Amino acid sequence: MSTSQLRNIGPKSAAWLRQVGLRSPEDLVAAGAVHAFLKVKRAGFKPSLNLLYALEGALLDCHWHDVPEPRRAQLLAELETASAALPPPRGKPVGGPVTTAFYGDSGESTDASLASESPASEDDGGNRFT
């Protein structure tokens, strides 16, 4: 049996699980819902929390909507704890502040915060990026 045959696991979720090495129900049981979710997320996919609840529902053999609210809260707490314990992903810089400079006709840069305060000129139809 593959993960695609588990309850709550659709084709996209099954593909994500296969790509992170979780190919059978036994693999999913061994990893648990939180660690399976983290493996998918750390592989570069963009899962929503619905996947976490779907994985838990698959383990409990119930619809993901039927995962009790206290268990959902516990899953979120486990996810937060497990996420904090992991090092940042390799090859991806830790996020920092981003600044944007706009260059006027004279070639001098202006701070993005100042540029956003000044209204667009009427001669360009209000579109600053034409």
N, C-alpha and C positions, 0 to 999 in steps of 0.2 A: 504494500500500500504506500502511496506517495502522499506528500502534504497536500497536493491538489485535491485529494479525495476527502480531506478533513472538512468538517463543518466550519463555515464562516470563511474559508480560504478560497478566494477566487483565483482566476488565472494569473493576474498581476502579482498578487501576494505570493502565490506558489512559485512564480518565477523568481521573485526576490529571495525567497527562502532557499530555493535551489542554488542560486548564485552565491549565497553566503555559506553553503555547505549543509543546510538543513533539508535533507531530502526525504526523511521518513518521519512518521509520528514519533518513533523512538528518539530521533534526533531532537525533535521539538520538546519532548518530555524532559530529556536530559538537559537541554539549555534553559527551559522555562520561558514563560512569555516575555519577561522583562529583558533577559539577555538575548533572546531571539530578536526582539524589537531593536535593541541596541546594535546587534550585528548588521541588521538591515540598514539602519540609519548610518552607521559608521562606514558602510560600503558605498555611501554616496547617494543612496535613494532618499526620497522625501516622504517617509510614511507619516500619516496622521495618527493621532491617538486611537483612532478606530481600529488600526491594525493591532495595537496592543490589546485592546478589548477583544478583538476577533481571535487573537492567539490564545488568550485566556479562555474564551468560550470554546475554542477547539479542544483545549486541554480538559475542560469540564464537560464537554459534549453538550453544550447548550448554545442557544443563539446569543450573539454578542450583546444584544440589548438586555438579556436576562442576567448578565453578570451583575451581582448586587453592588449597590453604591458603596458600601463600606469596603468591598474588595477592590473596586475601582480606585478609591482613595488610597488604599494600601499599595496598589500597583504603581500609582503615581509617585508615592513616597519612595518606593523601591527604585523606580526609574531615576528619580532625582539623586538618590544616594549612589546608585551605580554609575550614573553619568558623571558625578563629581569625582569619583574615584579614578576615572579613566584619564589618561594623558590626552592632550589635544591631538587631533588627527595629523598624521605625518603629511608633509607637503602642503599643508594649508596654514597660512599665517593666522595667528590669533587676531581677531578683529580689533580694530582701533578706530580712532576718529577719522572721518573722511572729510576733506575740504575740497571745494570746487572753485576754480578761478574762471572768471569770464573775461575775455579780452575784448575791449572796445575797438572802435575804428582806428584809434591812434596807436594801438598795439600795447597799451598799458593794461596791466591786470587789475581787476577790482575784486574785492572780497565777495564771496557768494552771498553773505548775509546782507551786504550793502546793495548788491545787484538785485536781490529779491525785493528790496524795499522800493526801488525806483520803478515807476510805471514804464511800460513799453511805449516807445514813441508811436505816434499815430500814423506816421508815414509807412510803417511796415505792417500795418493792419493788426498790431498787437502781438504778432508772432516774432519772438526774439530769435528764433532758430531757423531762419529761412536761408 
